[in-house]
Amino acid sequence: MVPITSEIATFKNYINNEWVDSDSTKLLDSISPMNKNEVVGRVQNSTQEDLEKTVQAARMAKENWRKMGQHARGQFLFKVANILEARIDDIAETMTREMGKTLPEAKGETARGVAILRYYAGEGMRKNGDVIPSSDNEALMITKRVPVGVVGIITPWNFPVAIPIWKLAPALVYGNTVVFKPATEAAVTAAKVIECFSEAGLPEGVLNFITGSGSIIGQGIIEHPQVNAITFTGSETVGKGVLKTAADRGIKSQVEMGGKNPVIIAKDADLDKSVEAVISGAFRSTGQKCTATSKVIVEADIYEAFKEKLVQETEKITVGNGLNDGIWMGPCASESQFNTVKSYIEIGKKEGAQLITGGEVLQGEEYENGFYITPAIFENVKLNMRIAQEEIFGPVIALIKVADIQEAIQAANNTIYGLSASIFTSNIASFLKFSDEIDAGLVRVNAESAGVELQAPFGGMKASSSGSREQGEAAQEFYTEIKTIFIKG
């Protein structure tokens, strides 16, 4: 039984610059994955009527926000960055309590949020159009970027600071108003991020925050006739629904849906560096990254040596409460995700793969009420097995042995996904071949698969993504439209 006490904080919706209760009398508990008896906070179980107020606030604000100008909008983001930076410790601790990643990782993510805000604040001083030669030498022809209007932002639980901010910051600086719904599992952290925006003093209705179920609030945002664009990060199933609804409505959509990210270990790779990178890429954040390493494809000549070192280093990983010193990996973020990981481990065994280490549910008083499992490695994995094809979103690696680089690339591409991929090699020809032939939006050489730089475009191929890229200058493509202006005296 989850305890209900007056000490548990309740977070309201933020609509038209006011923190307001939902019309519903029900609240949603955010449960800590480190201790399922701890309620981190409560958020609103909002209704369709709440959503209507939220969208109308954003709609009414969009004209004045657009007219404010890009430079002035950027200045607001600088203010938010400074406030968020001052609150790093509190927000990071909340993140660790709410979704389980270790405190150092949570602090790093929050600091990244600060950097993203400052990057897009700088967009306030950068160009938003071009001069194009006209066939009429007495005319001037220019383009300018204009906002799309009201943007619906729907985010997952695995990066509760970075992902919302890398959507919010460009949406706002380019002149859009926002309706933002976070995943319930990370909604307390998200509310604390919105408090930073609130303190910065954005005009009324520019940024609106609403919590609730995906079926009511999430779907309601996607279907609302006055929402002009949707950006979504989450599951493939929901993402496909977003794409269909957006296409039916004729609005912009941007969807990130995950990956099954391969790493190739060539026979000439540096074993120490490649093992370190595979472990980091696969098991940091408990494998709950869309860019996490999932398939490790190793040339036969070094397979045994690589496997031995990988298992040896993996078994050194400390699993536990992410607030404690010395803990390398926290729990799965929820009971649902915990059960999913356990089920895939059983699926791997039944399919005939060999579990060579990990995959154990941790027992004892320290772990009794949490969702803790040790990082798992399978070998003898065939490409048609579910653990080699489906996104697990947990600390599970599938080892695959191949004869050469060509077979490795074919094995890496044997998936419906195409988000990130990596190769470890000292051979120039090998990494050039890999870079050219791999079907992935993010390609890394001698670096882990799970690495995204805020100033670079981010997105995948095939079933991983749809729509224009996120982050960096590429974000402008989604959050703006091009207006061509012909001027003749």
C-alpha positions in Angstrom: 0.0 0.0 0.0 1.4 3.4 -1.0 1.4 5.7 1.9 -0.7 8.9 1.6 0.6 11.7 3.8 0.3 15.5 3.9 4.0 15.7 3.3 3.8 14.5 -0.3 4.0 17.5 -2.6 1.2 18.1 -5.2 2.1 19.8 -8.5 -0.5 21.7 -10.5 -1.0 22.4 -14.2 0.6 25.6 -15.4 -2.0 27.4 -17.7 -1.8 31.0 -18.7 0.9 31.7 -16.2 -1.1 30.3 -13.3 -0.6 27.1 -11.3 -4.1 25.6 -11.3 -5.8 22.4 -10.1 -7.5 20.1 -12.6 -11.3 20.0 -12.9 -10.8 16.4 -11.9 -10.6 15.6 -8.1 -8.2 12.8 -8.9 -4.4 12.9 -8.7 -1.7 10.7 -10.2 1.1 9.3 -8.0 4.7 9.4 -9.2 6.2 6.3 -7.6 10.0 6.0 -7.0 11.5 2.9 -8.7 14.0 2.7 -5.9 11.2 2.1 -3.4 7.7 1.5 -4.7 6.4 2.6 -1.3 7.7 6.2 -1.8 5.5 8.7 -3.6 7.8 11.3 -5.1 4.9 13.7 -5.7 1.4 13.9 -7.1 0.3 15.5 -10.4 -3.0 16.4 -11.9 -5.1 13.7 -13.6 -6.4 16.3 -16.1 -9.6 16.3 -18.1 -10.5 17.2 -21.7 -11.9 20.5 -20.2 -8.4 21.2 -18.7 -6.8 20.6 -22.0 -9.2 22.9 -23.8 -8.2 25.7 -21.4 -4.5 24.9 -22.0 -4.8 25.0 -25.8 -6.8 28.2 -25.8 -4.2 29.9 -23.6 -1.5 29.0 -26.1 -3.7 30.1 -29.0 -4.5 33.5 -27.5 -0.8 34.2 -26.7 0.8 33.2 -30.1 0.3 36.5 -31.9 2.0 38.7 -29.3 4.8 36.2 -28.7 5.5 36.1 -32.4 5.6 39.9 -32.6 8.0 40.2 -29.7 10.9 39.2 -32.0 13.5 36.6 -31.9 16.1 38.5 -29.9 13.8 39.3 -27.1 12.6 35.7 -27.0 16.2 34.5 -26.7 16.7 36.7 -23.7 14.0 34.8 -21.8 15.8 31.5 -22.5 19.0 33.0 -21.0 17.0 33.8 -17.8 15.6 30.2 -17.7 19.1 28.8 -18.1 20.4 30.7 -15.1 17.5 29.7 -12.9 17.8 26.0 -13.9 21.6 26.1 -13.2 20.9 27.4 -9.7 18.5 24.6 -9.1 20.6 21.7 -10.5 21.0 19.9 -7.2 17.3 19.9 -6.3 16.1 18.9 -9.8 18.8 16.2 -10.2 17.9 14.7 -6.9 14.2 14.7 -7.8 15.0 13.0 -11.1 17.0 10.3 -9.4 14.2 9.7 -6.9 11.5 9.7 -9.6 13.0 7.7 -12.4 16.1 6.0 -10.9 19.2 7.2 -12.8 22.2 7.8 -10.6 22.7 11.3 -9.1 25.8 12.0 -11.2 23.9 11.2 -14.4 21.0 13.3 -13.3 23.2 16.2 -12.6 24.9 15.8 -16.0 21.5 15.7 -17.7 20.3 18.9 -15.9 23.6 20.7 -16.8 22.9 19.6 -20.4 19.5 21.2 -20.2 21.2 24.5 -19.1 23.5 24.2 -22.1 20.7 23.6 -24.5 18.8 26.7 -23.2 21.9 28.8 -23.8 22.4 27.4 -27.2 18.9 28.3 -28.3 19.0 31.6 -26.5 21.8 32.4 -28.9 19.5 31.7 -31.8 17.9 35.1 -30.9 20.9 36.8 -32.5 21.2 34.5 -35.5 19.7 34.9 -39.0 16.2 33.7 -39.7 16.2 34.1 -43.5 18.1 34.6 -46.7 18.4 37.0 -49.7 17.8 35.3 -53.0 18.6 36.7 -56.4 15.6 37.7 -58.4 15.2 37.6 -62.1 14.0 41.2 -61.8 17.1 43.3 -61.1 14.9 46.1 -59.7 13.4 43.8 -57.1 14.5 42.4 -53.8 13.6 38.8 -52.9 14.1 37.5 -49.4 13.0 34.6 -47.2 12.2 34.7 -43.5 11.4 32.0 -41.0 8.0 32.3 -39.2 6.6 30.2 -36.3 4.1 27.4 -37.0 1.8 28.5 -34.2 0.8 26.3 -31.2 3.1 23.3 -30.8 2.1 20.2 -28.8 5.1 18.6 -27.0 4.8 15.1 -25.6 7.9 13.7 -23.9 9.0 10.3 -22.3 10.3 9.5 -18.8 13.8 8.5 -19.6 15.3 12.1 -20.0 12.9 14.2 -18.0 15.0 17.4 -18.3 17.0 17.1 -21.5 14.2 16.0 -23.9 11.6 18.5 -22.9 14.2 21.3 -23.0 15.5 20.3 -26.4 11.9 20.7 -27.7 10.8 23.6 -25.6 13.8 25.9 -26.2 13.7 25.9 -30.1 9.8 26.0 -30.1 9.9 29.2 -28.0 12.8 31.0 -29.4 11.4 30.6 -33.0 8.1 32.2 -31.8 5.7 29.4 -31.1 3.5 28.9 -28.1 3.5 25.5 -26.4 1.2 22.9 -24.8 3.5 20.5 -23.0 2.6 17.1 -21.6 5.3 15.0 -19.9 5.2 11.3 -19.1 3.5 10.7 -15.7 6.5 8.7 -14.5 8.7 11.8 -14.7 6.0 14.6 -14.3 7.3 15.9 -10.9 10.8 16.5 -12.4 9.1 18.2 -15.4 7.0 20.4 -13.2 10.2 21.6 -11.5 11.7 22.5 -14.9 8.5 24.5 -15.7 8.9 26.3 -12.4 12.2 27.7 -13.9 10.4 29.0 -17.0 7.7 30.5 -14.8 10.2 32.4 -12.7 11.8 33.8 -15.8 8.6 35.7 -16.5 7.4 34.5 -19.9 4.3 36.4 -21.1 0.9 34.8 -20.3 0.0 31.7 -22.2 3.3 31.2 -24.0 4.2 28.0 -22.2 1.5 25.8 -20.8 2.1 22.5 -18.8 -0.6 19.8 -18.3 -0.4 16.3 -16.9 -2.7 13.4 -17.2 -3.2 10.2 -19.1 -1.9 9.6 -22.6 -5.3 8.5 -23.8 -7.0 11.7 -22.8 -4.4 14.5 -22.7 -1.8 13.1 -25.1 -4.3 12.0 -27.7 -6.3 15.2 -27.1 -3.3 17.3 -27.9 -2.6 15.3 -31.1 -6.2 15.7 -32.3 -6.9 19.3 -31.2 -7.8 21.4 -34.2 -5.9 24.4 -32.9 -2.6 22.7 -32.3 -0.5 23.4 -35.4 2.4 20.9 -34.9 3.2 17.9 -32.8 6.7 16.8 -31.6 6.7 13.4 -29.8 9.3 11.1 -28.3 8.2 7.7 -27.1 7.1 4.2 -28.2 6.8 3.1 -31.7 3.1 2.2 -31.3 2.1 5.6 -30.1 4.5 7.4 -32.5 2.8 5.7 -35.5 -0.6 6.9 -34.2 0.8 10.5 -33.9 2.0 10.3 -37.5 -1.4 9.0 -38.8 -3.4 11.6 -36.9 -1.1 14.5 -37.9 -1.2 13.3 -41.6 -5.0 13.2 -41.5 -5.0 16.7 -40.0 -2.4 18.0 -42.5 -0.1 19.4 -39.7 3.6 19.0 -39.1 4.8 16.1 -36.9 8.2 15.1 -35.6 8.4 11.6 -34.1 11.3 9.8 -32.4 10.4 6.1 -31.7 13.5 4.3 -30.5 16.2 2.0 -31.8 18.0 -1.3 -31.7 21.4 0.1 -31.8 24.4 -2.0 -33.0 28.1 -1.7 -32.2 30.6 -3.5 -34.4 33.9 -4.6 -32.8 36.4 -5.2 -35.6 39.4 -7.5 -35.1 41.8 -4.6 -35.0 39.8 -2.7 -32.3 41.3 -1.5 -29.1 39.7 -4.1 -26.7 39.9 -2.0 -23.5 38.3 1.1 -25.1 35.7 -0.9 -26.9 34.6 -2.8 -23.8 34.5 0.4 -21.8 32.3 2.1 -24.4 30.0 -0.9 -24.9 29.4 -1.1 -21.1 28.7 2.6 -20.9 26.5 2.7 -24.0 24.5 -0.4 -22.9 24.1 0.0 -19.2 24.3 3.7 -18.3 20.8 4.9 -17.3 20.0 1.2 -17.0 19.9 0.9 -20.7 16.9 3.2 -20.9 18.1 5.3 -23.8 16.8 5.3 -27.3 20.5 5.3 -28.4 21.6 2.6 -25.9 23.8 -0.2 -27.3 21.7 -3.3 -27.8 23.5 -5.6 -30.3 27.3 -6.1 -30.1 28.6 -7.6 -33.3 32.1 -9.0 -33.0 34.6 -10.4 -35.6 35.3 -14.0 -34.8 39.1 -13.5 -34.5 38.7 -11.5 -31.3 35.3 -12.7 -30.1 36.4 -14.8 -27.2 38.9 -12.2 -25.9 36.3 -9.5 -26.2 33.6 -11.5 -24.5 35.8 -12.5 -21.6 36.7 -8.9 -20.9 33.2 -7.6 -21.4 31.8 -10.1 -18.9 34.6 -9.4 -16.4 34.0 -5.7 -16.5 30.2 -6.0 -16.5 30.2 -8.1 -13.3 32.0 -5.2 -11.5 29.0 -2.9 -12.0 27.3 -1.8 -8.7 23.5 -1.7 -8.9 21.4 0.1 -6.3 19.9 3.3 -5.1 21.1 6.1 -7.4 21.4 8.6 -4.5 24.1 6.5 -2.8 27.8 7.0 -3.5 29.5 4.2 -5.5 26.4 3.1 -7.3 27.0 2.8 -11.1 23.5 1.7 -12.3 20.1 2.4 -10.8 16.8 0.4 -11.1 14.5 0.2 -14.0 12.3 3.3 -14.1 9.0 1.6 -13.3 7.4 -1.7 -12.4 6.2 -1.9 -16.0 9.7 -1.5 -17.5 11.1 -3.9 -14.9 8.6 -6.5 -16.0 9.4 -5.9 -19.6 13.1 -6.4 -19.1 12.5 -9.6 -17.1 10.2 -10.9 -19.9 12.8 -10.3 -22.6 15.4 -12.2 -20.6 13.1 -15.2 -20.4 12.3 -14.8 -24.1 16.0 -14.9 -24.9 16.5 -18.1 -23.0 13.5 -19.7 -24.7 14.7 -18.7 -28.1 18.0 -20.6 -27.4 20.3 -17.7 -26.7 22.7 -18.3 -23.7 22.6 -15.9 -20.8 26.3 -15.7 -19.8 26.0 -13.2 -17.0 23.4 -11.0 -15.2 19.7 -10.8 -15.6 19.1 -11.5 -11.9 16.5 -9.7 -9.8 18.3 -8.4 -6.8 17.1 -9.6 -3.4 17.5 -8.4 0.1 16.4 -5.5 2.3 18.2 -2.9 0.2 16.4 -4.0 -3.0 13.2 -5.3 -1.6 10.9 -2.6 -2.8 12.8 -1.5 -5.9 13.0 -2.6 -9.5 16.6 -3.7 -9.5 18.1 -6.2 -12.0 21.7 -6.9 -12.9 23.0 -6.1 -16.4 22.6 -9.1 -18.7 24.7 -10.4 -21.6 23.5 -13.1 -24.1 25.6 -15.0 -26.6 24.7 -17.5 -29.4 22.2 -14.9 -30.5 20.7 -15.4 -34.0 19.6 -12.4 -36.0 16.0 -13.5 -36.2 15.6 -13.8 -32.4 13.4 -11.2 -30.7 16.2 -10.1 -28.4 18.1 -9.2 -31.6 15.2 -7.4 -33.3 13.0 -5.7 -30.7 13.8 -2.7 -28.5 14.1 -3.9 -24.9 14.9 -0.5 -23.3 16.8 -2.1 -20.5 20.3 -3.4 -19.5 20.5 -6.3 -22.0 23.2 -7.0 -24.6 23.0 -9.5 -27.5 26.4 -10.7 -28.6 26.6 -11.8 -32.3 29.7 -13.4 -33.8 30.6 -12.6 -37.5 33.3 -13.5 -40.0 34.2 -10.1 -41.3 33.2 -6.4 -41.5 30.9 -6.9 -44.4 28.9 -9.5 -42.5 29.0 -7.3 -39.5 27.4 -4.4 -41.4 24.7 -6.7 -42.8 23.9 -7.9 -39.3 23.8 -4.3 -38.0 21.4 -3.3 -40.7 19.1 -6.3 -40.1 16.5 -4.4 -38.1 13.5 -2.2 -38.7 15.3 0.6 -36.7 18.0 3.0 -37.7 18.8 5.4 -34.9 22.4 5.1 -33.9 25.3 2.8 -34.7 29.0 2.5 -33.8 32.2 0.8 -34.9 35.5 0.2 -33.2 38.4 -0.2 -35.6 41.8 1.2 -36.4 41.3 0.6 -40.1 40.4 3.6 -42.2 38.8 1.6 -44.9 36.6 -0.3 -42.4 35.2 2.9 -40.8 34.7 4.6 -44.1 32.8 1.5 -45.4 30.7 1.4 -42.2 29.9 5.1 -42.3 28.8 4.8 -45.9 26.7 1.6 -45.6 25.2 1.7 -42.2 21.5 2.6 -42.1 21.5 5.0 -39.1 21.0 8.6 -38.5 23.8 8.9 -35.9 27.0 7.2 -36.8 30.0 7.0 -34.4 33.5 5.7 -34.8 35.5 4.5 -31.8 32.8 5.9 -29.5 29.8 4.5 -27.8 26.4 4.4 -29.6 24.7 6.5 -26.9 26.1 10.0 -27.5 24.2 13.0 -28.7 25.7 16.5 -29.0 23.2 19.4 -28.6 24.6 21.4 -31.5 24.3 18.5 -34.0 21.1 17.2 -35.8 19.6 14.2 -34.0 17.2 11.6 -35.5 17.1 8.2 -37.1 16.2 6.3 -40.2 13.6 3.6 -41.0 11.2 3.0 -38.0 13.3 5.1 -35.6 12.1 8.6 -36.7 9.9 10.5 -38.9 10.0 14.2 -39.7 12.8 16.7 -39.6 15.8 16.4 -37.2 15.9 17.6 -33.7 18.6 19.8 -32.0 21.2 22.1 -33.5 20.3 24.4 -36.4 18.2 21.5 -37.8 15.5 22.2 -35.2 14.5 25.3 -37.2 13.1 23.2 -39.9 10.3 21.8 -37.7 9.5 24.8 -35.6 9.3 27.3 -38.5 7.8 27.8 -41.9 9.6 29.6 -44.8 7.9 32.8 -46.1 9.2 34.1 -49.4 8.9 37.9 -49.8 9.2 39.7 -53.2 9.7 43.5 -52.9 9.6 45.9 -55.9 9.7 49.7 -55.6 
